[in-house]
Amino acid sequence: MTVVARRLAPAVKLERIRSFGAHLELADGDFETARERAATIARRRGVRLVEDSLDLETCEGAATIGLELVVEPSAALGVAAVLEDPDRFAGRHVVTIVCGGNVDLDAYHRWVAR
């Protein structure tokens, strides 16, 4: 896979792209210059160009991300503890795990219907 990005994109973003094993091609200029370079590469190779804001499947995936994240009720306990006794946690670094693997969907639908 080849990813075309602006040469002036944040270095951390460029490194993350490389870390996923993509071939990174840097384009001088603005976003449109990078998009045009990507389109040229796609035409030359006979492959599909995927643009994050124009590709239907990518847009659909972004639009449904909230459905894919559906957090279980017990995940709220850590947040509730901080809200219940904020002085206990004042000036401290606090982390709580928010996960969603064990929610009972029938119970969930009953809760949100209320």
N, C-alpha and C positions, 0 to 999 in steps of 0.2 A: 504494500500500500504506500502511496506517496501522498504526503500532505504538503500543500503549498501555503506558506505563511509570509507575512511581511518581515523583512529583515529587522525592522524596528519593533517587532513584537517583544513582549517581556521575556527575558532570558529564561525565567522559570517555566514559562509556558512552552517554549521551544524545547527545553530539556525534558519536560514531561512527554511531549510528543515523541521524542527520540527514545525515551525509556520504554514506550510501548512497542518499539520495534519498527516504527514507520520510517520510511525514507523521508527526510525533511528537505524540501527545496525552498530556499529563501528567495523572495522577490524584492527587488528595490522598488520603492514607490508606495502607493497607497493600497487600500483594500481592493479597489477595482483592478489595479495592476496584478495583484496576487490572484484574483478570481480569473482574470483573462489568461494568466499563465496556467492555472489549473485546468481551464477549459481546453487550452491548446494541448496539454499533456493527455487529457482524456480522449480528445479526438484522435490524436496521433496513435495512441495505444488501443483505441477501440473499446474503452472501458467507460463505465458510468461515472459521471461527475456528481458527487454528493455535496450539496451546499447546505449548511446547517439551517439557514433561514428560508430556503426555497425548496428543499427536498420534502415531499409530502410525508414520507415515512418518518423522517427525523422530526418534523413538526408534530406529527401525531404522537410520537414517543415523548416529546417534551410536554405535550398537553396532558398526558395521562400519568405523569410522574407521581402526582398526588395519590392516585389510586394504587400505585405500586408500593407506596411507603407505609396504608391502612393500619398505625402504632397501637399496641395492645394496652388495655387500661392499666395494668400493673406498672407500665413504663412511666406513668404519671407520678408514682410514689416518691421518687427522688425530688422532682420539682415541687410536689406538695409539701415535702418536709422542709424545704427551704422557705417556701411561702408561709408555712405555719409558724416557723420560729426564725425569722431573718436575723435576729441578733446573734443567734448561735453560730451563724455562718459568716457574719460580717468580717470583712478584711481577710477572708480565706479564699483559696482557690477551691471551687466545688465542681465536681463532675458527676453527672448522672447519665446512666445508659438509657437511651430511648430506642426500644426495639419493638418488633411486631410479629414475631413468629408464632405466638401461641394464642392469638385471639380466636374466640369462638364466634364465627360469623353470624350465627343465628342470634346470639346474645348481643353482638354489636349492632345488628339491625334494630333490635328492640330498644337499645339505649339511644340511638340517634333518632329514632322515631318519636321519642318523648319530647 
